[in-house]
Amino acid sequence: EGICTFGDAMATRELAGEEAYLKRMQLTALNSQNKYPVVRGDEVDSDSAYQGDIYGKGAIFMHTIRFVMGDELFFPTLKKLSTEPQYVYDNTVMTSDVEQLFSKSFGKSLEPLFKLYLYTTNKLEISIRQTGMDKYTIRLLNLDMALPLEIKTEEGIKKITVDKKGVSVTSKSFVQVDPRVFYLKKLIYE
């Protein structure tokens, strides 16, 4: 369901452009209730399984994976998921199968990101700590992998890889993390 909702957003991108797509995904992120994990196991009836977050949060997750992988890897992998015989309706495809497919294409395990987004209601936690008049340390708090983040400084938006160790950023203006909303996140300012 989330992949289908993401497909609708891709139609917006095709018809109205990247900025319209980004605005749509920002609204989807803002409207995500994040009440239940997207993947909740086998003991869930259809009434409780088909709640709003499997659509919106699932779409945001695909948006996140696209950002992490980059279009040159993401789109061929998505096509493989929708066309290769082992992933189509004649076969039962589990979330772990999708994770392994995208991880293999990416060349690194995406399992921690899949677990955080799909199996919990936790959001990505990002610490922004001011360490000087124009210095900031930005680090991930609850994910054991490095992720690209867009960070806006007085020089504009830069894409920087961040992990639990953190990175140092210099900016005379207050930094903004993920201003175009590629992640469901919780920002912690110190």
KOLTORRO-474795 format. One record per residue (C-alpha): residue number from 1; residue in three letters; x, y, z. Coordinates in steps of 0.001 Angstrom, whole numbers, plus 524288, in hexadecimal, padded with zeros to 5 digits. Layout:
<atoms>
@num = NUM, residuo = ala, east = X, north = Y, up = Z
...
</atoms>
This chain:
<atoms>
@num = 1, residuo = glu, east = 80000, north = 80000, up = 80000
@num = 2, residuo = gly, east = 80B0F, north = 80955, up = 80342
@num = 3, residuo = ile, east = 811DB, north = 8066B, up = 7F671
@num = 4, residuo = cys, east = 80525, north = 80925, up = 7EF1E
@num = 5, residuo = thr, east = 80387, north = 81611, up = 7F655
@num = 6, residuo = phe, east = 8119A, north = 81945, up = 7F2DC
@num = 7, residuo = gly, east = 80E22, north = 81608, up = 7E4B5
@num = 8, residuo = asp, east = 80361, north = 8204B, up = 7E552
@num = 9, residuo = ala, east = 80D90, north = 82A23, up = 7E9D9
@num = 10, residuo = met, east = 81639, north = 8260C, up = 7DE73
@num = 11, residuo = ala, east = 80AEF, north = 82977, up = 7D554
@num = 12, residuo = thr, east = 80AC1, north = 836FE, up = 7DB97
@num = 13, residuo = arg, east = 8195A, north = 837E7, up = 7D8F0
@num = 14, residuo = glu, east = 81783, north = 833EC, up = 7CAC2
@num = 15, residuo = leu, east = 80C40, north = 83D47, up = 7C84A
@num = 16, residuo = ala, east = 80FD5, north = 84905, up = 7D0C8
@num = 17, residuo = gly, east = 81E71, north = 847B0, up = 7D36C
@num = 18, residuo = glu, east = 827BD, north = 8449C, up = 7DE8A
@num = 19, residuo = glu, east = 823BD, north = 8503C, up = 7E710
@num = 20, residuo = ala, east = 81555, north = 84C4C, up = 7E699
@num = 21, residuo = tyr, east = 8194B, north = 83E68, up = 7EA30
@num = 22, residuo = leu, east = 82184, north = 84359, up = 7F5A0
@num = 23, residuo = lys, east = 81639, north = 84BAF, up = 7FAAA
@num = 24, residuo = arg, east = 80D2C, north = 83FFD, up = 7F9C1
@num = 25, residuo = met, east = 816B6, north = 8378B, up = 80171
@num = 26, residuo = gln, east = 8186D, north = 84254, up = 80BA8
@num = 27, residuo = leu, east = 809A9, north = 84292, up = 80DA9
@num = 28, residuo = thr, east = 8096A, north = 833C5, up = 80E63
@num = 29, residuo = ala, east = 813F2, north = 8342B, up = 818FC
@num = 30, residuo = leu, east = 80C96, north = 83EA1, up = 8209D
@num = 31, residuo = asn, east = 80017, north = 836A2, up = 81FFE
@num = 32, residuo = ser, east = 8067C, north = 829F0, up = 8242E
@num = 33, residuo = gln, east = 800C5, north = 825ED, up = 8313E
@num = 34, residuo = asn, east = 80AFA, north = 81B79, up = 833EC
@num = 35, residuo = lys, east = 801E3, north = 81482, up = 83D80
@num = 36, residuo = tyr, east = 80560, north = 806A1, up = 8399B
@num = 37, residuo = pro, east = 810DC, north = 80001, up = 83323
@num = 38, residuo = val, east = 80E9C, north = 7FDA3, up = 824B2
@num = 39, residuo = val, east = 812E0, north = 7EF6C, up = 82646
@num = 40, residuo = arg, east = 80C1A, north = 7E936, up = 831E7
@num = 41, residuo = gly, east = 80D0E, north = 7DA9B, up = 82F93
@num = 42, residuo = asp, east = 803B8, north = 7CFDE, up = 82B96
@num = 43, residuo = glu, east = 7F984, north = 7D17C, up = 83654
@num = 44, residuo = val, east = 7F372, north = 7DE01, up = 83106
@num = 45, residuo = asp, east = 7E5F2, north = 7DE37, up = 82AF6
@num = 46, residuo = ser, east = 7E36D, north = 7E62B, up = 81EBA
@num = 47, residuo = asp, east = 7DB88, north = 7F090, up = 825F6
@num = 48, residuo = ser, east = 7E6F7, north = 7F43F, up = 82EAA
@num = 49, residuo = ala, east = 7F15E, north = 7F1BE, up = 82458
@num = 50, residuo = tyr, east = 7EBC6, north = 7FB47, up = 81A73
@num = 51, residuo = gln, east = 7ED3F, north = 8079C, up = 82279
@num = 52, residuo = gly, east = 7F22B, north = 814AC, up = 81D62
@num = 53, residuo = asp, east = 8008C, north = 812FA, up = 82043
@num = 54, residuo = ile, east = 80264, north = 80768, up = 8172F
@num = 55, residuo = tyr, east = 7FF32, north = 810D9, up = 80C2E
@num = 56, residuo = gly, east = 805C0, north = 81D85, up = 81055
@num = 57, residuo = lys, east = 810F2, north = 81863, up = 81898
@num = 58, residuo = gly, east = 8136B, north = 80DD2, up = 80E78
@num = 59, residuo = ala, east = 81449, north = 8184B, up = 803E4
@num = 60, residuo = ile, east = 81D57, north = 820AB, up = 80C3A
@num = 61, residuo = phe, east = 825D5, north = 814C4, up = 80E6B
@num = 62, residuo = met, east = 82739, north = 812C6, up = 7FFC2
@num = 63, residuo = his, east = 82A44, north = 82157, up = 7FE85
@num = 64, residuo = thr, east = 834D2, north = 81F92, up = 808E6
@num = 65, residuo = ile, east = 83A9C, north = 8139D, up = 80226
@num = 66, residuo = arg, east = 83AD9, north = 81B1D, up = 7F545
@num = 67, residuo = phe, east = 84270, north = 82625, up = 7FBDD
@num = 68, residuo = val, east = 84BEB, north = 81CCC, up = 802A8
@num = 69, residuo = met, east = 84EAB, north = 81490, up = 7F689
@num = 70, residuo = gly, east = 84DF6, north = 81F10, up = 7EC1A
@num = 71, residuo = asp, east = 84594, north = 81E42, up = 7DFE2
@num = 72, residuo = glu, east = 84F99, north = 8169C, up = 7D7F2
@num = 73, residuo = leu, east = 84E87, north = 80B09, up = 7E14D
@num = 74, residuo = phe, east = 840DB, north = 80CDE, up = 7E6C0
@num = 75, residuo = phe, east = 838AD, north = 80D15, up = 7DA65
@num = 76, residuo = pro, east = 83E91, north = 800E6, up = 7D3F2
@num = 77, residuo = thr, east = 83CC9, north = 7F9B4, up = 7E0E4
@num = 78, residuo = leu, east = 82E9F, north = 7FE15, up = 7E1F6
@num = 79, residuo = lys, east = 82C66, north = 7F97C, up = 7D3FE
@num = 80, residuo = lys, east = 83261, north = 7EC4F, up = 7D764
@num = 81, residuo = leu, east = 82937, north = 7EB45, up = 7E317
@num = 82, residuo = ser, east = 81D75, north = 7EDA3, up = 7DA6A
@num = 83, residuo = thr, east = 82148, north = 7E567, up = 7CE9E
@num = 84, residuo = glu, east = 82A36, north = 7DA0B, up = 7D23E
@num = 85, residuo = pro, east = 82312, north = 7CD16, up = 7D3DB
@num = 86, residuo = gln, east = 827C2, north = 7CA70, up = 7E1C6
@num = 87, residuo = tyr, east = 8216D, north = 7D719, up = 7E68E
@num = 88, residuo = val, east = 8144B, north = 7D72B, up = 7DF7C
@num = 89, residuo = tyr, east = 806ED, north = 7D1F3, up = 7E38A
@num = 90, residuo = asp, east = 809D5, north = 7C39B, up = 7E12C
@num = 91, residuo = asn, east = 8133E, north = 7C3FA, up = 7ECB9
@num = 92, residuo = thr, east = 81207, north = 7C813, up = 7FACF
@num = 93, residuo = val, east = 81B76, north = 7D341, up = 7FCED
@num = 94, residuo = met, east = 81F1E, north = 7D6F6, up = 80AC0
@num = 95, residuo = thr, east = 82490, north = 7E3E4, up = 80F8D
@num = 96, residuo = ser, east = 831A0, north = 7DD17, up = 8119E
@num = 97, residuo = asp, east = 831D3, north = 7D97E, up = 80318
@num = 98, residuo = val, east = 82FDD, north = 7E7C1, up = 7FF79
@num = 99, residuo = glu, east = 83A76, north = 7EBFC, up = 80912
@num = 100, residuo = gln, east = 8440F, north = 7E21A, up = 8037B
@num = 101, residuo = leu, east = 84128, north = 7E66A, up = 7F58B
@num = 102, residuo = phe, east = 84361, north = 7F4D0, up = 7F87C
@num = 103, residuo = ser, east = 84F44, north = 7F1F9, up = 8011B
@num = 104, residuo = lys, east = 85580, north = 7E9BE, up = 7F673
@num = 105, residuo = ser, east = 8537F, north = 7F489, up = 7EC64
@num = 106, residuo = phe, east = 858A8, north = 7FECE, up = 7F5DE
@num = 107, residuo = gly, east = 864A3, north = 7F6B7, up = 7F95E
@num = 108, residuo = lys, east = 86276, north = 7F8CF, up = 807FD
@num = 109, residuo = ser, east = 85880, north = 7F3AB, up = 81184
@num = 110, residuo = leu, east = 84C5C, north = 7FC0B, up = 812BD
@num = 111, residuo = glu, east = 846EE, north = 7F303, up = 81D36
@num = 112, residuo = pro, east = 8487F, north = 7FCDF, up = 82872
@num = 113, residuo = leu, east = 8408F, north = 806E9, up = 820DB
@num = 114, residuo = phe, east = 8361C, north = 7FCDC, up = 81D51
@num = 115, residuo = lys, east = 8353B, north = 7F89A, up = 82B99
@num = 116, residuo = leu, east = 8341E, north = 80692, up = 830C0
@num = 117, residuo = tyr, east = 829E8, north = 80B30, up = 82706
@num = 118, residuo = leu, east = 821B8, north = 7FF16, up = 824D8
@num = 119, residuo = tyr, east = 8225D, north = 7F714, up = 8315A
@num = 120, residuo = thr, east = 8215D, north = 80222, up = 83B62
@num = 121, residuo = thr, east = 81ACC, north = 80F30, up = 83D33
@num = 122, residuo = asn, east = 827D5, north = 81588, up = 84045
@num = 123, residuo = lys, east = 82C5B, north = 820C1, up = 837E5
@num = 124, residuo = leu, east = 83A4E, north = 82339, up = 833D8
@num = 125, residuo = glu, east = 84045, north = 82B21, up = 83EFC
@num = 126, residuo = ile, east = 84A1A, north = 8357E, up = 83B12
@num = 127, residuo = ser, east = 851D3, north = 83D99, up = 844D2
@num = 128, residuo = ile, east = 855EA, north = 84B67, up = 84103
@num = 129, residuo = arg, east = 85F33, north = 850BE, up = 84B3C
@num = 130, residuo = gln, east = 864DD, north = 85E59, up = 84A62
@num = 131, residuo = thr, east = 87325, north = 85D3E, up = 84E6F
@num = 132, residuo = gly, east = 87791, north = 86B2B, up = 84B78
@num = 133, residuo = met, east = 8728C, north = 877FE, up = 84611
@num = 134, residuo = asp, east = 87204, north = 87257, up = 83859
@num = 135, residuo = lys, east = 874BE, north = 863DE, up = 83A96
@num = 136, residuo = tyr, east = 86B29, north = 858A1, up = 83BAA
@num = 137, residuo = thr, east = 86C79, north = 84A11, up = 83DA4
@num = 138, residuo = ile, east = 861F6, north = 84215, up = 836FA
@num = 139, residuo = arg, east = 8606F, north = 833A7, up = 839DF
@num = 140, residuo = leu, east = 856C8, north = 82881, up = 83939
@num = 141, residuo = leu, east = 85246, north = 82360, up = 84661
@num = 142, residuo = asn, east = 84A57, north = 81722, up = 843C7
@num = 143, residuo = leu, east = 84F4C, north = 8111F, up = 8372A
@num = 144, residuo = asp, east = 85B91, north = 8090C, up = 8355E
@num = 145, residuo = met, east = 85EA1, north = 80CEA, up = 8276D
@num = 146, residuo = ala, east = 8633B, north = 818F0, up = 8203D
@num = 147, residuo = leu, east = 858FF, north = 820B8, up = 818CD
@num = 148, residuo = pro, east = 8597D, north = 82C26, up = 80F90
@num = 149, residuo = leu, east = 8530A, north = 83847, up = 81538
@num = 150, residuo = glu, east = 8506B, north = 84545, up = 80EF3
@num = 151, residuo = ile, east = 8557F, north = 85007, up = 817B9
@num = 152, residuo = lys, east = 85241, north = 85E32, up = 814F8
@num = 153, residuo = thr, east = 85C48, north = 86861, up = 818D9
@num = 154, residuo = glu, east = 85E3B, north = 87668, up = 81498
@num = 155, residuo = glu, east = 864DB, north = 870A9, up = 8087C
@num = 156, residuo = gly, east = 858CB, north = 868F5, up = 8047C
@num = 157, residuo = ile, east = 85531, north = 85A99, up = 80533
@num = 158, residuo = lys, east = 86008, north = 85069, up = 805A7
@num = 159, residuo = lys, east = 85E6D, north = 841A8, up = 805AD
@num = 160, residuo = ile, east = 86711, north = 83C1E, up = 81081
@num = 161, residuo = thr, east = 86870, north = 82E2F, up = 8157A
@num = 162, residuo = val, east = 865AF, north = 82D63, up = 82410
@num = 163, residuo = asp, east = 8669B, north = 82231, up = 82DD2
@num = 164, residuo = lys, east = 866A6, north = 8206E, up = 83C9D
@num = 165, residuo = lys, east = 87441, north = 8265E, up = 83DAA
@num = 166, residuo = gly, east = 86F4F, north = 832CA, up = 83767
@num = 167, residuo = val, east = 874A8, north = 83D32, up = 82E7D
@num = 168, residuo = ser, east = 878BA, north = 84B21, up = 830EF
@num = 169, residuo = val, east = 8724C, north = 855E9, up = 82914
@num = 170, residuo = thr, east = 875E2, north = 86448, up = 828A3
@num = 171, residuo = ser, east = 86B58, north = 86E62, up = 8264E
@num = 172, residuo = lys, east = 86947, north = 87C72, up = 82A66
@num = 173, residuo = ser, east = 85A97, north = 87A05, up = 82995
@num = 174, residuo = phe, east = 85343, north = 86F9F, up = 83120
@num = 175, residuo = val, east = 85407, north = 86290, up = 82A14
@num = 176, residuo = gln, east = 847FB, north = 85B73, up = 82536
@num = 177, residuo = val, east = 84875, north = 84CB6, up = 823EF
@num = 178, residuo = asp, east = 84074, north = 845FA, up = 8195D
@num = 179, residuo = pro, east = 83945, north = 85266, up = 81531
@num = 180, residuo = arg, east = 8330C, north = 84BDB, up = 80952
@num = 181, residuo = val, east = 82E25, north = 8406B, up = 811B2
@num = 182, residuo = phe, east = 833E7, north = 8339D, up = 80D29
@num = 183, residuo = tyr, east = 8325D, north = 82D4B, up = 81A9D
@num = 184, residuo = leu, east = 82832, north = 82BB6, up = 8252F
@num = 185, residuo = lys, east = 83097, north = 83127, up = 82FE7
@num = 186, residuo = lys, east = 831C2, north = 836CD, up = 83D66
@num = 187, residuo = leu, east = 83B64, north = 8420B, up = 83E59
@num = 188, residuo = ile, east = 841E1, north = 84446, up = 84B86
@num = 189, residuo = tyr, east = 84842, north = 8519F, up = 84CE8
@num = 190, residuo = glu, east = 85246, north = 85434, up = 85789
</atoms>
